[in-house]
């Protein structure tokens, strides 16, 4: 099993590396979906009954014109019916990613293709992108979807930050002086709009697929809730009617987490039910039901999705997921390697298949350590900024013993580094500063000027107390990891504390730069390509825990935050050159420089190599991908395209 896991991960990462050595570097300026004319379209029996009763438009009037409808070429043409049973600890991205439909989407090989959009093209210097939509597409309430909805999203929701998010990097360029220049959207006609940048934006489709994601909103609905259109007083009243504390909260939930608000028109294959008892994602049970206006069909012209609904059950903690898997009460779920023997022993009896997907993580997230390079206590900050201190923490742990105790032997020891086959990978890096040597670790501390105090633990060079306060979020899985790591660290004289907390509280501390270090970070070092998503590996905003307030400094162009020094300053400079270059060869070379800086500095410390992700799937479900990459860029379970999955006995 362990060798099989490694082979699957390596094979998939090799495929991704081939396509992402320079993400977008070999991309054509024009990208379009395959045109397939659908002569006879079919639909779910329940929808056909509504058409016959006169309560629903005929299918040809619900989906795009035949030349523009999106055709999914599937391994199996499906049959209609059934309900997907899924579980989670809360609604949010867990419910959104499986059904999310962006203008563009990632493929399994790491490239980006049109999705909601039919095609795109760019001018010669990548400053003007023209997006073409599908003629005849409709929202889930039957209203026309047009280019106006895309421009509305940018002009009235992104720019004024109505849902509480600062403008995504996909929507601006940064010039050589560090000035951010916002793009502009312009509607050409009902199915065409342009996005214009001041400077070249060669990776706009890739960046949009990661950050801007959908890039549209139902303008006809949003005009009934946004203060800009109904006034501040009316918006506050509307918020209370919808169950929100205020208009600001309403804007965030309706604009950013819209799939979890009943009654909002979407382009997704499933929409939240409007039926009482089934439409409250704050409760313990809710349903997403088929969108009758969904704009995709299979190769035989059958409208997707095949399955009638997704029925979600909320559990109090992740340990209950295994119980539901073994009881046969869930159709899609992630499994833990710690439970692999139990899962394997019961798969045939219960009737599920275990799929292994590669992940984009640099190391096992439950034991990944990130020291805040801008820690509040200046004496500790000075230590944390030395690579020798990070090296000491790394070699003070017996990784072989640690991996065996934490994973039961299912995971391999190693450093935080790109996966084998991925861009930036070297065997040397994967094993760098991994040899267990507590004596050498203490020698590094002494070399830095640390001296042991009366309590037997090292103090900072200025004599102040050294105690690393590690934070994590509740449910991160880091509890056992910390207990073992702390025993190793105590042996070399490093004192530490540990405190789990809810994600919102942790995020607030991170945003305020009020933390020493994080274990199992909210934003772990993981990406399928640094060229595509730099924010976990390069200070571009206040996001990743290891670079702390340097991200604020970069995002504010030096107006606030902490200025980088040494190799961190070099990393920021290389990234500045990278983002301003439209030359593929130059961008590849600059990306490799950034990887090399990470290898040399060990800003992120890992103790176990990342395991593949286990997906537990009902064996009757067809069209689920055997192998894929589980990553945020590819939207987690979203890459499985569950609207194309169906039940077959």
Helices and strands as residue ranges (DSSP letters): H 2-20, E 30-32, H 45-53, G 59-61, E 70-72, E 83-88, H 93-96, E 104-106, E 112-114, E 119-122, E 128-132, H 147-153, I 154-158, G 169-171, E 172-174, E 180-182, E 184-189, E 192-196, H 204-207, I 208-212, H 219-222, H 227-230, H 232-241, H 247-255, G 258-260, E 270-272, E 285-290, E 296-298, E 309-314, H 319-326, E 332-335, G 337-339, H 340-350, E 352-359, G 365-367, E 369-371, H 378-384, H 387-395, H 399-407, H 427-430, H 438-447, E 451-452, E 458-459, E 467-473, H 479-491, E 495-501, H 503-511, E 517-519, H 550-555, H 566-579, H 584-601, E 604-605, E 613-618, E 621-622, E 629-630, G 636-640, G 642-644, E 646-647
